[in-house]
Amino acid sequence: MKEGSSHRRRNVILAVVVGSILICCTSLFAWGVYYSTTPTYKATATARAIGKAENATSQAMASATEAARPTHTPAPSRTPKSTDVPEAEETPTRMLRTSPTPVLPFDDQAVSRAKAYLHAQYEPDVRLLRCSTIVAPNQFWLATDNLLASWALEDFDIPARYGKVRHGLLEVLQGEVVEWPPHTHQHVMVQKSGDLEVWRETRTGGEVIQNWDEYADLVMLGALNYYNAGRVGLARRTFANAMMMFNGYGFADRAKADGHGFYATYKLALALQIGRKLEVAIPREIPELLLQKQAQSGGFHTLYDQGGVVGDTGTEATAFAILALV
């Protein structure tokens, strides 16, 4: 009995082992067939990420030069009202968290680094600061770049040989009252020496921009213009219209929708500087977003999207940032 019982137990154990081996082999074969015919999620996601990065890089490089100067397309069909609220993208709830005096998460080193960057752009041959280090290293703009830099730096002035430099719009940042509505920009080459080109931008002529209320920068500058004229209530209402264009990442105005599709760093700086002047609330994200655009070199990138900075750093954006942060 014991011998027969032991023999039966061995047969049962052997059958169980053989059956387990067959099940494992069958499972391994099935998984092998699946993975040989179906791409994994990781591979697919990696390919998509690489494709997206390549497309974004190509678009950024193609747009960098074109987007170096802010542009505004006039629409002569209507005259805006100061109470108009421009169209904007859907506004996240976090935009409602505002502070009239936001706590800036930076120290003096951020401003010092930015000023050092501007000093590094100085070209002795023309005695001006270059537009940018990569996109336009041989272009030198009397306005806006060097005019803003002369306000941001204590030890830099535009040489007298270029005459009196007046922009026609940016002077509101210095407390002036300018003609309103503003004009489209006009670009003129002032001097060319070898590869070095000196340019000037003015807004004292050109077509009047009747739809200025569709551009966040013009709305903010318009608000400051009203403030300089003593119309404080209208200034604050106008500035509130600009804040309606802020979507939590940047100012989604007509320039972003119709132009290169990127956010402009200098508009963050304008919001911080003018909001402080008007003593009105601004979204808390604005100073933080601005500081995120500072590069290791100390300069500020001119453009960005939700994925990060795009393209080159520049004198204009950096000067705007200094004026906002001091």
C-alpha positions in Angstrom: 0.0 0.0 0.0 2.7 2.5 0.9 4.7 1.6 -2.2 1.6 2.0 -4.5 0.6 5.2 -2.8 4.1 6.7 -3.2 4.1 5.8 -6.9 0.8 7.6 -7.4 2.0 10.7 -5.6 5.1 10.8 -7.8 2.9 10.6 -10.9 0.7 13.5 -9.7 3.6 15.7 -8.9 5.2 15.0 -12.3 1.9 15.8 -14.0 1.7 19.1 -12.2 5.3 20.1 -13.0 4.8 19.2 -16.7 1.6 21.2 -16.9 3.2 24.3 -15.3 6.0 24.2 -17.7 3.6 24.0 -20.7 1.6 26.9 -19.3 4.7 29.1 -18.9 5.9 28.3 -22.4 2.5 29.1 -23.9 2.4 32.5 -22.0 6.0 33.4 -23.1 5.1 32.6 -26.7 2.0 34.7 -26.6 3.8 37.8 -25.1 6.5 37.4 -27.7 4.0 37.6 -30.5 2.3 40.6 -28.9 5.5 42.6 -28.6 6.8 41.7 -32.0 3.7 43.2 -33.6 2.7 46.0 -31.3 5.0 49.1 -30.5 5.3 49.8 -26.8 3.9 53.0 -25.3 7.3 54.2 -24.3 8.7 53.9 -27.8 5.6 55.7 -29.2 5.8 58.4 -26.6 9.5 58.9 -27.2 9.0 59.2 -30.9 6.2 61.7 -30.4 8.4 63.7 -28.0 11.3 63.8 -30.4 9.1 64.8 -33.3 7.5 67.6 -31.2 10.9 68.9 -30.1 12.2 68.9 -33.6 9.2 70.8 -34.9 9.3 73.3 -32.0 13.0 73.9 -32.6 12.6 74.5 -36.3 9.7 76.8 -35.7 11.6 78.8 -33.1 14.7 79.3 -35.2 12.6 80.3 -38.2 10.6 82.8 -36.2 13.4 84.2 -34.0 14.6 86.9 -36.5 11.1 87.9 -37.6 9.9 88.1 -34.0 12.8 90.2 -32.7 10.8 93.5 -33.1 7.3 93.9 -31.7 4.7 94.6 -34.4 1.2 95.9 -34.4 -1.2 95.6 -37.3 -3.6 98.6 -37.5 -7.3 98.0 -38.1 -8.7 101.4 -39.4 -12.4 100.3 -39.3 -13.2 101.2 -35.7 -12.2 103.4 -32.9 -11.6 101.7 -29.5 -13.1 102.8 -26.3 -11.2 102.8 -23.0 -13.8 100.6 -21.5 -13.5 97.9 -24.2 -12.4 94.5 -22.9 -10.2 92.8 -25.6 -10.7 89.2 -26.5 -8.5 86.8 -24.5 -7.9 83.1 -24.2 -9.8 81.3 -21.4 -8.4 82.6 -18.1 -7.4 80.0 -15.5 -8.7 80.4 -12.0 -5.2 81.1 -10.7 -5.2 84.5 -12.5 -7.6 85.7 -9.8 -4.8 85.5 -7.2 -3.5 89.0 -7.4 -1.3 91.2 -5.3 -0.8 95.0 -5.5 2.7 94.6 -4.3 3.9 91.1 -5.3 6.8 89.6 -3.3 9.6 89.2 -5.9 11.5 85.9 -5.5 14.9 87.4 -6.4 17.8 89.2 -4.9 20.0 92.0 -6.3 22.1 89.4 -8.1 19.4 89.0 -10.8 19.6 92.8 -11.6 23.4 92.8 -11.4 23.7 89.9 -13.8 21.3 91.6 -16.2 23.3 94.8 -16.1 26.5 92.8 -16.7 24.9 91.2 -19.7 24.1 94.6 -21.2 27.6 95.8 -20.7 28.9 92.7 -22.5 26.9 93.8 -25.6 28.8 97.0 -26.0 30.6 97.4 -29.4 33.4 100.1 -29.3 33.3 100.7 -33.0 29.7 102.1 -32.9 29.7 102.8 -29.1 26.3 101.1 -28.8 24.8 97.8 -27.4 24.1 95.1 -29.9 20.5 93.8 -30.5 21.3 90.2 -29.5 24.1 87.8 -29.3 23.0 85.2 -31.9 20.1 86.4 -33.9 21.3 89.9 -34.7 24.8 90.5 -33.3 25.6 93.1 -35.9 22.5 95.2 -35.5 22.5 98.2 -33.1 19.1 99.9 -32.5 19.2 103.5 -31.1 15.6 102.9 -30.2 14.3 100.8 -28.7 17.3 98.9 -27.4 19.9 101.5 -26.6 17.3 104.1 -25.4 15.9 101.6 -22.9 19.5 100.6 -21.9 20.3 104.2 -21.2 17.5 104.3 -18.8 18.4 100.9 -17.2 22.1 101.6 -16.8 23.6 104.4 -14.7 26.8 104.4 -16.7 25.6 104.3 -20.3 24.3 107.0 -22.6 23.7 107.1 -26.4 26.6 109.0 -28.0 25.8 112.6 -29.0 26.9 111.9 -32.6 23.6 110.1 -33.2 21.7 113.2 -32.2 18.7 113.3 -29.9 17.0 109.9 -29.9 13.2 110.0 -29.4 11.0 107.0 -29.9 7.6 108.6 -29.7 5.9 106.0 -27.4 8.4 104.6 -24.9 8.8 108.0 -23.4 5.7 107.3 -21.3 8.0 105.1 -19.1 9.8 108.4 -18.2 6.6 110.2 -17.2 5.8 111.9 -20.5 2.5 112.3 -22.2 2.6 111.2 -25.8 0.1 111.4 -28.7 -2.6 108.8 -28.5 -3.6 106.5 -30.2 0.0 105.5 -31.1 1.4 105.1 -34.6 2.9 102.1 -36.3 6.7 101.8 -36.1 9.1 103.1 -38.8 12.5 101.6 -39.2 15.4 103.5 -40.7 19.1 102.5 -41.1 21.2 105.4 -39.7 24.7 104.1 -40.3 26.5 101.1 -41.9 30.1 100.4 -41.2 31.2 97.0 -42.7 28.9 94.4 -41.2 27.7 96.7 -38.4 24.3 98.4 -38.9 22.9 101.1 -36.8 19.1 101.4 -36.9 16.4 103.6 -35.4 12.8 102.8 -34.6 10.3 105.7 -34.2 6.6 105.9 -33.6 6.1 109.6 -34.4 4.7 108.9 -37.8 3.1 106.1 -39.7 -0.4 104.9 -39.6 -2.5 105.4 -36.5 -3.2 102.1 -34.7 -7.0 102.3 -34.0 -7.1 98.8 -32.6 -4.4 99.4 -30.1 -6.7 97.9 -27.4 -6.0 94.4 -28.9 -2.3 94.5 -28.0 -1.3 94.1 -24.4 1.8 96.2 -24.5 -0.1 99.1 -26.1 -2.9 98.9 -23.6 -0.4 99.0 -20.7 1.5 101.9 -22.2 -1.8 103.6 -22.9 -2.8 103.2 -19.3 0.5 104.8 -18.2 -0.1 107.6 -20.7 -3.4 108.3 -19.1 -1.8 108.2 -15.7 0.9 110.7 -16.7 -1.9 113.0 -17.9 -3.6 112.8 -14.4 -6.4 110.5 -15.5 -5.8 107.9 -12.8 -9.2 106.2 -12.9 -9.1 105.8 -16.6 -5.5 104.6 -16.4 -6.4 101.8 -13.9 -9.5 100.7 -15.9 -7.4 100.5 -19.1 -4.7 98.6 -17.3 -7.3 96.1 -16.1 -8.2 95.4 -19.7 -4.6 94.4 -20.3 -4.7 92.0 -17.4 -7.7 90.3 -19.0 -5.3 89.1 -21.7 -3.1 87.3 -19.2 -3.8 83.6 -19.3 -1.5 82.4 -16.6 1.5 81.9 -18.9 1.7 85.2 -20.7 -0.3 87.8 -22.6 -2.3 86.1 -25.3 -3.1 89.2 -27.4 -3.4 89.8 -31.1 0.3 89.8 -31.7 0.6 86.3 -30.3 -2.5 85.1 -32.2 -1.6 86.6 -35.6 2.1 86.7 -35.4 4.8 84.1 -34.4 2.6 82.4 -31.8 5.0 82.9 -28.9 4.6 85.0 -25.7 6.8 88.1 -25.4 8.9 88.5 -22.3 9.0 92.3 -22.3 5.2 92.4 -21.8 5.7 90.7 -18.4 8.2 93.4 -17.5 5.8 96.1 -18.6 3.0 94.6 -16.5 5.2 94.6 -13.4 6.6 98.1 -13.9 3.4 99.8 -14.9 1.3 97.9 -12.3 3.6 99.1 -9.6 3.4 102.7 -10.9 -0.4 102.6 -11.0 -0.6 100.8 -7.6 -2.9 98.1 -8.9 -3.1 94.4 -8.5 -1.4 92.1 -11.0 -1.4 88.3 -11.2 1.2 86.8 -8.8 2.6 84.7 -11.6 4.0 87.6 -13.6 7.2 88.4 -11.6 7.9 84.7 -11.2 7.5 84.1 -15.0 9.7 87.1 -15.8 12.6 85.8 -13.7 12.3 82.4 -15.2 13.3 84.0 -18.6 16.7 85.0 -17.4 19.6 83.0 -18.9 22.8 82.0 -17.3 24.5 84.9 -19.2 22.2 87.3 -17.2 20.3 88.3 -20.3 16.6 87.7 -20.7 15.1 85.6 -23.5 12.8 87.6 -25.8 10.3 84.9 -26.5 8.8 81.8 -24.8 5.9 79.4 -24.8 4.4 77.0 -22.3 7.3 74.6 -22.8 10.0 77.2 -22.0 12.2 79.9 -23.5 12.6 80.2 -27.3 15.4 81.7 -29.3 18.0 84.3 -28.2 18.5 86.7 -25.3 18.4 90.4 -26.3 19.2 93.9 -25.1 15.6 95.1 -25.4 14.1 92.4 -23.2 16.9 92.6 -20.7 16.5 96.4 -20.4 12.8 96.1 -19.9 13.4 93.5 -17.2 15.8 95.7 -15.3 13.4 98.7 -15.4 10.7 96.4 -13.9 12.9 94.8 -11.3 14.6 97.8 -9.8 
